[in-house]
Amino acid sequence: MHDDLIARAKAWLAEDPDTDTRDELAKLIDAEDHAELTARFGGTLQFGTAGLRGEIGAGPMRMNRTVVIRAAAGLAAYLKKQGQDGGLVVIGYDARHKSEDFANDTAAVMTGAGLRAAVLPRPLPTPVLAYAIRHLGAVAGVEVTASHNPPRDNGYKVYLGDGSQIVPPADAGIAAEIDAIGSLTTVPRPTTGWETLDDSVLDAYLARTDAVLAADSPRTARTVYTAMHGVGKDVLLAAFARAGFPEPALVAEQAEPDPDFPTVAFPNPEEPGAMDLAFAKARETDPDLVIANDPDADRCAVAVKDGGAWRMLRGDEVGALLAAHLVRRGATGTFAESIVSSSLLGRIAEKANLPYEETLTGFKWIARVDGLRYGYEEALGYCVDPDGVRDKDGITAALLITELASELKEQGRTLLDLLDDLAVEHGLHATDQLSVRVEELSVIADAMRRLREQPPTELAGLSITRAEDLTRGTDKLPPTDGLRYTLDGARVIVRPSGTEPKLKCYLEVVVPVAGHSALPAAHAKATDLLAAIKRDLSTAAGI
């Protein structure tokens, strides 16, 4: 067994084009580190609807140039079988370790396969790549990013020519072509022949950002901004300057791209501690709101002053605020969200006589909704200009929420005041999440099996009126690994994360509100109910 392992590692080493991972693997082979070699050669990183994502390192279970070259060759073969020979593939990348190498390898493979390739001029936000696909008439796009994953990770996200991320069956079709790639020596990789784009694509994207704002809206809200060591700063500052907002006060320690993310354990605004420096800057400058992008700037986090302290708004709160703002501005078209997001969006759309759709988790599904005007997901993702970017976009979302804050500021009001109005109008929709990060994926499988075999009949004293196993699909949703419980005045969804080793449980309670004076009691009740549901669900799932 060990001989076979060493032989596979040596075969990999012979093909590896990257001196860094070659050196790393050679040391593991010399040390006969069977445990580490097994971790790297015990399978292959699976290509799915999120593309590829994993830790950087040598071997088929890691992200490296060999894995990326094979993925690019599989994608090229798939595109050619779809009749796209000679078509353009546009490639973007973030500032993580190896991102530029992976982007250039992809361009070389596409060129060698007879497709045309164009690479964005430097590390730029993911929404710029999503925009560029449709702007340039590309047949596909690739973004090299691991979004808000830990510093040691990187990833590979694939879009087709409609500008949205791949969904089944394209993912399986591409995966099959990747599996069919033999030795890397069979993959032509010329050293030239692709285009490096200039700033005209970025300029066109920035010109498009103006369109999300109303022509005569106030632009007075003052912001603190953090790029979370990612690639958002220059594009966001340019967009804010074009719009005429006050220049954001930057969190200097996190403003420039840094693949080591030195000030945060996880470069995700939702993680505890990630916003501490931004809040410190807010206490110093007293802005109207704090805005954060994740490292590839497709997500947007918003924080507001609540009493004397700063607090993050939940993604569902920002999602509802943006929806209410667009409704008030007379937006038409379909409002959409994923099933794990707050049902408040449906209430807002219904009241405005607008079409409303629920999709599976992920913008790859939201972006495909017919007639989409606005889509959001609770994980800080908002699509406010679907004709420009068919994906979540942290830059345009930041512009729109700052416009809303400016309008409210002119009236002597805040985002929290508007949230209170929405609660009185539609009921208080309070959401929370029970998220468990695991070392062993079997823990997640065990929890899901336990819930399926011994489903709870009540949570927090509320009886479960409907239990759905989403692997069977519904009349509106294709099958997915998840469970949905409908309770009297509450809803719970349990699913494994698609991008991280996490079990995620999404909780929502809806408490009727008689008027503004009843809000404190409604908030207290919602908090108690959410805590009780969390406790009972943990017990039921054995986590």
C-alpha positions as CSV (number, residue, x, y, z in Angstrom):
1,M,0.0,0.0,0.0
2,H,2.8,2.4,1.0
3,D,4.8,1.5,-2.1
4,D,1.8,2.3,-4.3
5,L,1.4,5.7,-2.5
6,I,5.0,6.6,-3.0
7,A,4.8,5.6,-6.6
8,R,1.8,7.8,-7.2
9,A,3.5,10.7,-5.5
10,K,6.6,10.2,-7.6
11,A,4.5,10.1,-10.8
12,W,2.9,13.4,-9.7
13,L,6.2,14.9,-8.9
14,A,7.5,14.1,-12.4
15,E,4.7,16.1,-14.0
16,D,4.4,19.0,-11.5
17,P,5.3,22.3,-13.3
18,D,5.6,24.3,-10.0
19,T,8.9,24.4,-8.2
20,D,7.2,25.3,-4.9
21,T,4.9,22.2,-4.8
22,R,7.7,20.0,-6.3
23,D,10.0,20.9,-3.4
24,E,7.2,20.3,-0.9
25,L,6.3,16.9,-2.3
26,A,9.9,15.8,-2.7
27,K,10.4,16.4,1.0
28,L,7.3,14.4,1.9
29,I,8.5,11.5,-0.3
30,D,12.0,11.6,1.2
31,A,10.6,11.6,4.7
32,E,8.2,8.8,3.8
33,D,5.4,10.8,5.5
34,H,2.7,8.3,4.7
35,A,0.0,10.1,6.7
36,E,0.5,13.4,4.8
37,L,0.9,11.7,1.5
38,T,-2.4,9.8,2.1
39,A,-4.1,13.1,2.9
40,R,-2.9,14.4,-0.5
41,F,-3.2,11.3,-2.6
42,G,-6.3,9.6,-1.1
43,G,-8.6,10.9,-3.8
44,T,-9.0,13.9,-6.0
45,L,-10.4,17.4,-5.4
46,Q,-13.9,17.1,-6.8
47,F,-15.1,19.6,-9.4
48,G,-18.7,20.6,-8.6
49,T,-21.1,23.5,-8.9
50,A,-18.8,25.7,-6.8
51,G,-15.9,24.6,-9.1
52,L,-12.9,23.7,-7.1
53,R,-11.8,24.9,-3.7
54,G,-9.2,23.6,-1.3
55,E,-5.9,24.1,0.5
56,I,-2.8,25.0,-1.6
57,G,-0.3,22.3,-1.8
58,A,1.0,19.3,-3.8
59,G,-1.2,16.4,-4.8
60,P,-4.6,15.7,-6.3
61,M,-6.4,16.6,-3.0
62,R,-5.0,20.1,-3.0
63,M,-5.1,23.3,-5.1
64,N,-2.0,23.5,-7.3
65,R,-1.0,24.2,-10.9
66,T,-1.3,20.6,-11.9
67,V,-4.9,20.4,-10.7
68,V,-5.7,23.8,-12.3
69,I,-4.2,22.8,-15.7
70,R,-6.3,19.6,-15.7
71,A,-9.4,21.5,-14.7
72,A,-8.8,24.1,-17.5
73,A,-8.2,21.3,-20.1
74,G,-11.5,19.6,-19.0
75,L,-13.3,22.9,-19.3
76,A,-11.8,23.5,-22.7
77,A,-12.8,20.1,-23.9
78,Y,-16.4,20.6,-22.6
79,L,-16.7,24.0,-24.3
80,K,-15.5,22.5,-27.6
81,K,-18.1,19.7,-27.4
82,Q,-20.7,22.3,-26.9
83,G,-19.7,23.8,-30.2
84,Q,-17.8,26.7,-28.7
85,D,-14.4,26.1,-30.5
86,G,-12.7,29.4,-31.1
87,G,-14.9,31.2,-28.5
88,L,-13.5,33.6,-25.9
89,V,-12.8,32.6,-22.3
90,V,-12.2,35.5,-20.0
91,I,-10.2,34.9,-16.8
92,G,-10.1,36.9,-13.6
93,Y,-8.2,36.3,-10.3
94,D,-7.9,37.6,-6.8
95,A,-4.7,38.4,-4.8
96,R,-4.3,35.0,-3.0
97,H,-1.2,32.9,-3.2
98,K,-0.9,31.3,-6.7
99,S,-3.9,33.1,-8.1
100,E,-2.0,34.8,-10.9
101,D,-0.2,31.6,-11.8
102,F,-3.5,29.7,-12.0
103,A,-5.0,32.4,-14.2
104,N,-2.1,32.3,-16.6
105,D,-2.1,28.5,-16.7
106,T,-5.8,28.6,-17.6
107,A,-5.1,31.1,-20.4
108,A,-2.3,28.9,-21.8
109,V,-4.5,25.8,-21.8
110,M,-7.4,27.6,-23.5
111,T,-5.1,29.0,-26.1
112,G,-3.5,25.6,-26.7
113,A,-7.0,24.1,-27.1
114,G,-8.0,26.5,-29.9
115,L,-10.1,28.8,-27.8
116,R,-9.3,32.5,-27.3
117,A,-8.3,33.7,-23.8
118,A,-8.3,37.1,-22.2
119,V,-7.0,37.8,-18.7
120,L,-8.1,40.7,-16.6
121,P,-5.2,43.2,-16.1
122,R,-4.6,42.6,-12.3
123,P,-6.3,41.2,-9.3
124,L,-9.9,42.6,-9.4
125,P,-13.3,41.9,-7.7
126,T,-15.1,38.8,-8.9
127,P,-18.1,40.9,-10.1
128,V,-15.8,42.6,-12.6
129,L,-15.1,39.1,-14.1
130,A,-18.9,38.3,-14.1
131,Y,-19.6,41.5,-15.9
132,A,-16.8,41.0,-18.4
133,I,-18.1,37.7,-19.6
134,R,-21.3,39.3,-21.0
135,H,-19.7,42.6,-21.9
136,L,-17.1,40.8,-24.1
137,G,-19.4,38.1,-25.4
138,A,-17.4,35.3,-23.9
139,V,-18.5,31.7,-24.0
140,A,-17.2,31.1,-20.5
141,G,-15.4,32.8,-17.6
142,V,-13.1,31.6,-14.9
143,E,-12.4,33.4,-11.6
144,V,-9.5,32.2,-9.5
145,T,-10.6,32.9,-5.9
146,A,-11.3,31.2,-2.6
147,S,-13.6,34.1,-1.6
148,H,-13.6,34.4,2.2
149,N,-11.9,31.0,2.9
150,P,-8.8,30.8,5.2
151,P,-5.5,32.2,3.8
152,R,-4.1,28.7,2.9
153,D,-6.9,28.1,0.4
154,N,-7.6,28.9,-3.2
155,G,-10.3,28.0,-5.7
156,Y,-11.5,28.0,-9.2
157,K,-15.0,29.2,-10.1
158,V,-16.5,28.6,-13.6
159,Y,-19.1,30.7,-15.4
160,L,-20.8,30.0,-18.7
161,G,-21.6,32.6,-21.4
162,D,-24.8,33.8,-19.8
163,G,-22.5,35.3,-17.1
164,S,-23.8,33.1,-14.2
165,Q,-22.0,30.2,-12.4
166,I,-22.4,26.7,-13.7
167,V,-25.3,24.5,-12.5
168,P,-26.0,20.8,-13.2
169,P,-25.6,19.2,-15.6
170,A,-22.7,21.4,-16.8
171,D,-20.7,20.7,-13.6
172,A,-20.9,16.9,-14.2
173,G,-20.1,17.3,-17.9
174,I,-17.0,19.4,-17.1
175,A,-16.0,17.0,-14.3
176,A,-16.2,14.0,-16.7
177,E,-13.9,15.8,-19.2
178,I,-11.4,16.6,-16.4
179,D,-11.4,12.9,-15.4
180,A,-10.6,12.0,-19.0
181,I,-7.4,14.1,-19.2
182,G,-4.4,11.8,-19.2
183,S,-0.8,12.9,-18.7
184,L,-0.2,16.7,-18.5
185,T,2.2,16.2,-21.4
186,T,-0.9,15.8,-23.6
187,V,-2.2,19.3,-22.7
188,P,-0.7,21.9,-25.0
189,R,0.4,25.0,-23.1
190,P,1.8,27.7,-25.3
191,T,3.7,30.5,-23.6
192,T,2.0,33.3,-25.6
193,G,-1.1,33.9,-27.6
194,W,-3.7,35.2,-25.2
195,E,-4.7,38.7,-24.4
196,T,-4.1,40.7,-21.2
197,L,-7.0,43.1,-21.1
198,D,-6.5,46.8,-20.4
199,D,-8.7,48.9,-18.0
200,S,-11.5,49.4,-20.6
201,V,-13.5,46.5,-19.2
202,L,-13.1,47.9,-15.6
203,D,-14.1,51.3,-16.9
204,A,-17.2,49.9,-18.5
205,Y,-18.1,48.1,-15.3
206,L,-17.6,51.3,-13.3
207,A,-19.8,53.2,-15.8
208,R,-22.5,50.6,-15.2
209,T,-22.3,51.0,-11.4
210,D,-23.8,54.5,-11.8
211,A,-27.0,52.9,-13.1
212,V,-27.9,51.3,-9.8
213,L,-28.5,54.8,-8.2
214,A,-31.4,57.2,-8.8
215,A,-30.3,60.2,-10.8
216,D,-31.3,62.8,-8.2
217,S,-30.7,60.9,-4.9
218,P,-28.8,62.4,-2.0
219,R,-25.2,61.2,-1.6
220,T,-24.4,62.4,1.9
221,A,-23.9,59.3,4.1
222,R,-20.4,59.0,5.5
223,T,-18.8,55.5,5.6
224,V,-15.9,53.5,7.0
225,Y,-14.7,50.9,4.6
226,T,-12.6,47.7,4.9
227,A,-11.4,45.6,2.0
228,M,-10.5,42.8,4.5
229,H,-7.1,42.5,2.9
230,G,-8.7,41.7,-0.5
231,V,-9.1,43.3,-3.9
232,G,-12.1,45.6,-3.4
233,K,-10.6,48.9,-2.3
234,D,-9.6,50.6,-5.6
235,V,-12.8,49.6,-7.4
236,L,-15.1,50.6,-4.5
237,L,-13.3,54.0,-4.0
238,A,-13.6,54.6,-7.8
239,A,-17.3,53.8,-7.8
240,F,-18.0,56.0,-4.7
241,A,-16.1,58.9,-6.3
242,R,-18.0,58.6,-9.5
243,A,-21.3,58.6,-7.5
244,G,-20.3,61.6,-5.6
245,F,-20.4,60.1,-2.1
246,P,-18.0,61.3,0.6
247,E,-14.7,59.4,0.3
248,P,-14.9,56.4,2.7
249,A,-12.6,56.4,5.7
250,L,-10.4,53.3,5.1
251,V,-9.4,50.7,7.7
252,A,-5.7,51.1,6.8
253,E,-4.5,47.8,8.3
254,Q,-6.8,45.9,5.9
255,A,-6.9,48.2,2.8
256,E,-4.3,46.6,0.6
257,P,-4.3,43.0,-0.8
258,D,-2.4,40.6,1.4
259,P,-2.8,36.8,0.8
260,D,-1.7,36.1,4.4
261,F,-4.7,38.1,5.8
262,P,-2.6,39.0,8.9
263,T,-5.3,40.8,11.0
264,V,-8.1,38.2,10.7
265,A,-8.4,34.5,11.5
266,F,-11.0,34.1,8.7
267,P,-11.3,36.9,6.2
268,N,-15.1,36.8,6.3
269,P,-17.0,39.8,7.8
270,E,-19.4,37.3,9.4
271,E,-16.7,35.7,11.5
272,P,-16.2,36.8,15.1
273,G,-13.5,39.5,15.4
274,A,-13.2,40.1,11.6
275,M,-14.9,43.6,12.0
276,D,-13.0,44.7,15.1
277,L,-10.7,47.1,13.3
278,A,-13.5,48.5,11.3
279,F,-15.5,49.2,14.4
280,A,-12.4,50.9,16.0
281,K,-12.2,53.2,13.0
282,A,-15.9,53.9,13.3
283,R,-15.6,54.9,16.9
284,E,-12.8,57.3,15.8
285,T,-14.7,58.8,12.8
286,D,-18.4,58.4,13.7
287,P,-19.7,57.6,10.2
288,D,-23.3,56.8,9.2
289,L,-22.4,53.2,8.4
290,V,-19.6,50.7,8.1
291,I,-19.1,48.8,4.9
292,A,-17.0,45.7,4.4
293,N,-16.3,43.6,1.4
294,D,-15.0,40.0,1.6
295,P,-11.6,39.4,-0.1
296,D,-13.0,39.0,-3.7
297,A,-15.5,41.8,-3.1
298,D,-18.6,39.9,-4.2
299,R,-20.1,40.1,-0.7
300,C,-21.0,43.3,1.2
301,A,-21.4,43.6,4.9
302,V,-23.0,46.6,6.6
303,A,-22.8,47.7,10.2
304,V,-24.7,50.5,12.0
305,K,-24.6,52.3,15.3
306,D,-27.2,50.7,17.6
307,G,-27.4,52.7,20.9
308,G,-23.8,53.4,21.7
309,A,-22.2,50.4,20.0
310,W,-21.6,49.3,16.4
311,R,-23.3,46.1,15.2
312,M,-23.3,44.1,12.0
313,L,-26.6,43.9,10.2
314,R,-27.5,40.4,9.3
315,G,-27.6,39.6,5.6
316,D,-31.3,39.2,5.8
317,E,-31.7,42.7,7.3
318,V,-29.6,44.2,4.4
319,G,-31.6,42.1,2.0
320,A,-34.9,43.5,3.2
321,L,-33.6,47.1,3.3
322,L,-32.4,47.0,-0.3
323,A,-35.7,45.4,-1.4
324,A,-37.7,48.1,0.3
325,H,-35.5,50.8,-1.2
326,L,-36.0,49.3,-4.7
327,V,-39.7,49.0,-4.2
328,R,-40.0,52.6,-3.1
329,R,-38.0,53.6,-6.2
330,G,-40.6,51.8,-8.4
331,A,-38.5,48.8,-9.4
332,T,-40.3,46.2,-11.5
333,G,-39.4,42.6,-12.2
334,T,-38.9,39.4,-10.1
335,F,-37.5,39.5,-6.6
336,A,-35.7,36.3,-5.7
337,E,-33.8,34.7,-2.9
338,S,-32.5,31.3,-1.8
339,I,-34.6,29.1,0.5
340,V,-32.2,29.8,3.5
341,S,-32.9,33.5,3.4
342,S,-35.6,35.4,5.3
343,S,-39.2,35.0,4.1
344,L,-39.6,38.8,4.6
345,L,-38.6,39.4,1.0
346,G,-41.7,37.4,-0.1
347,R,-43.9,39.6,2.1
348,I,-42.3,42.8,0.7
349,A,-42.7,41.6,-2.9
350,E,-46.3,40.5,-2.3
351,K,-47.3,43.8,-0.9
352,A,-45.8,45.6,-3.9
353,N,-47.5,43.1,-6.4
354,L,-44.1,42.0,-7.7
355,P,-43.3,38.4,-8.7
356,Y,-41.2,36.4,-6.2
357,E,-39.2,33.3,-6.5
358,E,-37.3,31.0,-4.1
359,T,-34.3,29.0,-5.3
360,L,-31.7,26.6,-4.0
361,T,-28.8,28.0,-2.1
362,G,-26.2,29.9,-4.2
363,F,-26.2,32.7,-6.8
364,K,-25.8,30.2,-9.5
365,W,-29.6,29.5,-9.0
366,I,-30.7,33.0,-8.1
367,A,-29.1,34.5,-11.2
368,R,-31.1,32.1,-13.4
369,V,-34.6,33.4,-12.3
370,D,-36.6,34.6,-15.2
371,G,-37.1,38.4,-15.2
372,L,-34.8,38.9,-12.2
373,R,-34.7,42.5,-10.9
374,Y,-33.2,41.8,-7.5
375,G,-31.8,38.8,-5.7
376,Y,-30.1,38.2,-2.4
377,E,-28.8,35.5,-0.1
378,E,-28.4,35.7,3.7
379,A,-24.6,35.1,3.4
380,L,-24.1,38.8,2.5
381,G,-24.7,38.4,-1.2
382,Y,-26.8,40.9,-3.2
383,C,-27.5,41.2,-6.9
384,V,-28.9,44.7,-7.5
385,D,-28.0,45.0,-11.3
386,P,-28.7,41.6,-12.8
387,D,-28.5,43.0,-16.4
388,G,-24.9,44.0,-15.7
389,V,-23.7,41.3,-13.2
390,R,-25.6,38.0,-13.0
391,D,-24.0,37.2,-9.6
392,K,-23.6,38.8,-6.2
393,D,-21.8,42.1,-6.3
394,G,-20.3,43.8,-3.2
395,I,-19.5,47.0,-5.0
396,T,-23.0,47.9,-6.4
397,A,-24.6,46.6,-3.2
398,A,-22.4,49.0,-1.2
399,L,-23.5,51.9,-3.4
400,L,-27.2,51.1,-3.1
401,I,-27.2,50.8,0.7
402,T,-25.2,54.0,1.0
403,E,-27.8,55.8,-1.2
404,L,-30.5,54.4,1.1
405,A,-28.6,55.6,4.2
406,S,-28.2,59.0,2.6
407,E,-32.0,59.3,1.9
408,L,-32.8,58.3,5.4
409,K,-30.2,60.7,6.8
410,E,-31.9,63.6,5.0
411,Q,-35.1,62.7,6.9
412,G,-33.3,62.4,10.2
413,R,-33.7,58.6,10.2
414,T,-31.5,55.6,10.0
415,L,-31.4,52.1,8.6
416,L,-32.6,50.8,11.9
417,D,-35.7,53.0,11.8
418,L,-36.6,51.5,8.4
419,L,-36.1,48.0,9.8
420,D,-38.5,48.9,12.6
421,D,-41.1,50.1,10.0
422,L,-40.8,46.9,8.0
423,A,-41.3,44.8,11.3
424,V,-44.5,46.7,12.1
425,E,-45.7,46.4,8.5
426,H,-44.9,42.7,7.9
427,G,-44.2,41.2,11.3
428,L,-40.7,40.9,12.9
429,H,-38.7,38.4,10.9
430,A,-35.8,37.5,13.1
431,T,-33.1,35.1,11.7
432,D,-30.1,33.3,13.2
433,Q,-27.8,30.5,12.3
434,L,-26.4,27.5,14.0
435,S,-23.2,26.8,12.2
436,V,-20.8,23.9,13.2
437,R,-17.3,23.7,11.7
438,V,-16.0,20.1,11.7
439,E,-12.7,18.4,11.3
440,E,-14.3,15.2,10.1
441,L,-17.0,15.4,7.4
442,S,-18.5,12.2,8.9
443,V,-19.9,14.4,11.7
444,I,-22.1,16.2,9.2
445,A,-23.3,13.0,7.6
446,D,-24.1,11.5,11.0
447,A,-26.1,14.6,12.0
448,M,-28.1,14.6,8.8
449,R,-28.8,10.8,9.1
450,R,-29.9,11.2,12.7
451,L,-32.3,14.0,11.8
452,R,-33.7,11.8,8.9
453,E,-34.1,8.7,11.1
454,Q,-35.4,10.4,14.2
455,P,-36.9,13.7,13.0
456,P,-38.0,16.2,15.8
457,T,-41.7,16.7,16.2
458,E,-41.3,20.1,17.9
459,L,-38.6,22.8,18.5
460,A,-38.8,25.4,21.3
461,G,-42.3,24.1,22.1
462,L,-43.6,24.9,18.6
463,S,-44.9,21.9,16.8
464,I,-43.5,21.1,13.4
465,T,-46.4,21.3,10.9
466,R,-44.3,20.1,7.9
467,A,-41.0,18.3,7.5
468,E,-39.5,18.1,4.0
469,D,-36.4,16.1,2.9
470,L,-35.1,18.3,0.1
471,T,-33.1,15.4,-1.4
472,R,-36.5,14.4,-3.0
473,G,-36.9,17.9,-4.5
474,T,-40.2,19.8,-4.3
475,D,-42.7,21.1,-6.9
476,K,-40.5,24.2,-7.3
477,L,-37.0,23.0,-6.3
478,P,-34.6,20.5,-7.7
479,P,-33.2,17.9,-5.3
480,T,-30.5,19.1,-2.8
481,D,-29.1,17.7,0.4
482,G,-31.1,19.5,3.0
483,L,-34.0,19.3,5.5
484,R,-36.8,22.0,5.9
485,Y,-39.0,22.2,8.9
486,T,-42.1,24.5,9.0
487,L,-43.3,25.4,12.4
488,D,-46.1,27.5,13.7
489,G,-44.4,30.9,13.4
490,A,-40.9,29.6,12.5
491,R,-38.8,27.9,9.9
492,V,-35.7,25.8,10.1
493,I,-33.4,24.6,7.2
494,V,-30.5,22.2,7.8
495,R,-27.8,21.6,5.1
496,P,-24.1,20.8,4.7
497,S,-22.2,23.8,3.4
498,G,-21.2,23.6,-0.3
499,T,-17.8,25.4,0.2
500,E,-16.6,24.7,3.7
501,P,-16.6,21.8,6.2
502,K,-19.6,23.1,8.1
503,L,-23.1,22.0,9.0
504,K,-25.4,25.0,8.6
505,C,-28.8,25.4,10.2
506,Y,-30.8,28.5,9.2
507,L,-33.5,29.6,11.7
508,E,-36.3,32.2,11.3
509,V,-39.1,33.2,13.6
510,V,-41.9,35.6,12.7
511,V,-43.5,37.6,15.6
512,P,-46.5,39.8,14.9
513,V,-46.0,43.4,15.9
514,A,-49.0,45.6,16.9
515,G,-47.2,48.9,16.6
516,H,-43.8,50.6,17.2
517,S,-44.4,50.5,21.0
518,A,-44.6,46.7,20.8
519,L,-41.2,46.2,19.1
520,P,-39.1,45.7,22.3
521,A,-41.3,42.9,23.5
522,A,-41.4,41.3,20.0
523,H,-37.5,41.4,19.8
524,A,-37.3,39.8,23.3
525,K,-39.7,37.1,22.3
526,A,-37.9,36.4,19.0
527,T,-34.5,36.2,20.8
528,D,-35.8,33.7,23.3
529,L,-37.5,31.6,20.6
530,L,-34.3,31.5,18.4
531,A,-32.2,30.5,21.4
532,A,-34.6,27.7,22.3
533,I,-34.8,26.4,18.7
534,K,-31.0,26.4,18.5
535,R,-30.8,24.4,21.7
536,D,-33.4,21.8,20.7
537,L,-32.0,21.5,17.2
538,S,-28.5,20.9,18.5
539,T,-29.9,18.1,20.7
540,A,-31.9,16.5,17.9
541,A,-28.9,16.6,15.5
542,G,-26.4,15.4,18.1
543,I,-24.2,18.4,17.6
